[in-house]
Amino acid sequence: MPPKRGRAAAEDETSQELRRTKSAVNEAMNEFLCPITFSLPVDPVTAEDGNVYERSAIEEWLEQQRKSPVTNLAMGTKLLPALRVKNMIRAMVTSGTLTGDKVDAWKLKLEEEEEVAETRRKAEAGEGWAMFKLGLWYKLGQKGLAQDKAKAVEWYEKSHEAGHANGTVGLAWCYLHADGVPKCLVRGAMLMGQAAEHGSKYACYILGIAYAEGICGFPEDEKMARRYFSMVASASNDDCSDEEKEQAATWLRERPAA
């Protein structure tokens, strides 16, 4: 059995070696970082300046200026997939070699990208709920998608045509508020009514508000407001928040039918 002093020295040497290795790995990780986002790229590409970037970041950059973000010299728009870098990052993250906040952010971004890809596959297969989700993500700029209201309207329209009530509500909202399309109160009102008929609690709630307050081109009409607020409780598609449901119920309690 080796003396305790020798064992301690060996353990200390091992600890130092681990620290050196971790430092070297962290330096290597910095080489993978996109020069624009300063994060690990999920979809790395090599640009004409020889540097590796996150595809979406460098594409957006090159739309605004044809210069390298690193050298500031003129640069073309040709991008090549950096598959080796992508595979290396994935292998090092999967093995636990790379850790830390940047790795956690990379994992989250990868999960979002995969969720968007799967949702897009289902949307293209004709599933209305998936079309609605894509529309919502484009409208809000979520799940790694750049905010694009025109694309939001496009997916809402497809969801509506597929018979999904939430897509109809989203499209109606766009027309009522000129959100990605020219305002058209008639079209918006018609779509919102269709969504209510198809069982959307949220559409019933919105119509109740519109008639109660006389907004979005609707006349102030207590009878119609009562009708739609009453439908919130019985509608089959539970796409309404608890707060909105309670607001509808409170309005009805405060204004009992004669």
Buried (B, 14 or more C-beta within 10 A) or exposed (E): EEEEEEEEEEEEEEEEEEEEEEEEBEEEBEEBBBBBBEBBBBBBBBBBBEBBBBBBBBBEBBEEEEBBBBEEEEBEEEBEEBEEBBEBBBEBBEEEBBBEEBBEBBBEBBEBBEBBEEBBEBBEEEBBBBBBBBBBBBBEEEBBBEEBBEBBBBBBBBBBEBEBBBBBBBBBBBBBEEBBBEBBBEBBBBBBBBBBBBBBBBBBBBBBBBBBEEEBEBEEEEEBBBBBBBBBEEBEBEBBEEEBBEBBBEBBEEEEEE
